[in-house]
Amino acid sequence: MAESRGELAAALRAARTTHGWSQAALAARAGVHLSTVADIEAGRIRRPHNRTLASLAAALALRSADLARVARRDAAARGLRGPGRPPTEC
């Protein structure tokens, strides 16, 4: 099942459970919404924003570059560009 969710989902879940944290605990520590963590782990968000990845990595004591690399590989395997970027103003 983790395979269908993607490498990023599996990596995030593994890092979170290593700390013994719930999704809510990780979300609070990273300053992101619980739904963001849940959606990434479920594979519903496949291209999180760089700032989201950086916040999650910092909370998990991971290098943000490593988590971003996983996100890029995962996106490429799914035929997507990734990670996502926030929209720019016109």
C-alpha positions in Angstrom: 0.0 0.0 0.0 2.8 2.4 0.8 4.0 2.0 -2.7 0.8 3.4 -4.2 1.1 6.4 -1.8 4.6 7.1 -2.9 8.1 7.4 -1.5 7.5 10.8 0.1 4.5 9.4 2.0 6.4 6.4 3.3 9.5 8.5 4.2 7.4 11.0 6.2 5.4 8.3 8.0 8.6 6.5 8.9 10.3 9.6 10.2 7.3 10.6 12.2 6.8 7.1 13.8 10.5 6.9 14.6 9.9 9.9 16.9 6.7 8.3 18.3 4.6 11.2 17.2 1.0 11.3 15.9 0.2 13.2 12.7 -1.2 15.9 15.0 2.0 16.2 17.0 4.1 16.5 13.9 1.8 19.1 12.4 2.0 21.2 15.6 5.8 21.0 15.8 6.1 21.8 12.1 3.5 24.6 12.1 1.4 23.1 9.4 -2.2 21.9 9.3 -2.9 18.3 10.4 -4.7 17.8 7.1 -1.4 18.6 5.3 0.5 15.8 7.1 -2.4 13.4 6.7 -2.8 14.2 3.0 1.0 13.8 2.3 1.1 10.5 4.1 -2.0 9.3 2.3 -0.6 10.3 -1.1 -3.2 13.0 -1.7 -0.6 15.7 -1.7 2.2 14.6 -4.0 4.0 17.9 -4.6 4.1 19.8 -1.3 5.5 23.3 -1.3 9.2 23.7 -0.5 8.4 25.7 2.7 6.1 22.8 3.9 8.9 20.3 3.3 11.4 22.5 5.1 9.0 22.9 8.1 8.4 19.2 8.3 12.1 18.4 7.9 13.1 20.8 10.7 10.5 19.3 13.0 11.8 15.8 12.3 15.5 16.9 12.5 16.0 15.9 8.9 17.9 17.8 6.3 15.3 19.7 4.2 17.4 19.0 1.0 17.0 15.2 1.7 13.3 15.4 2.1 13.0 17.6 -1.0 15.1 15.1 -3.0 12.7 12.3 -2.0 9.8 14.5 -3.1 11.4 15.2 -6.5 12.1 11.5 -7.1 8.5 10.6 -6.1 7.1 13.3 -8.3 9.3 12.2 -11.2 8.2 8.6 -10.8 4.6 9.8 -11.1 5.3 12.1 -14.1 4.9 15.3 -12.1 7.2 18.2 -11.5 8.0 18.6 -7.9 8.1 19.8 -5.2 5.4 22.4 -5.7 6.0 26.1 -5.6 3.7 28.7 -4.2 1.9 30.7 -6.9 3.6 33.9 -7.9 1.7 37.2 -8.0 1.1 38.8 -11.4 
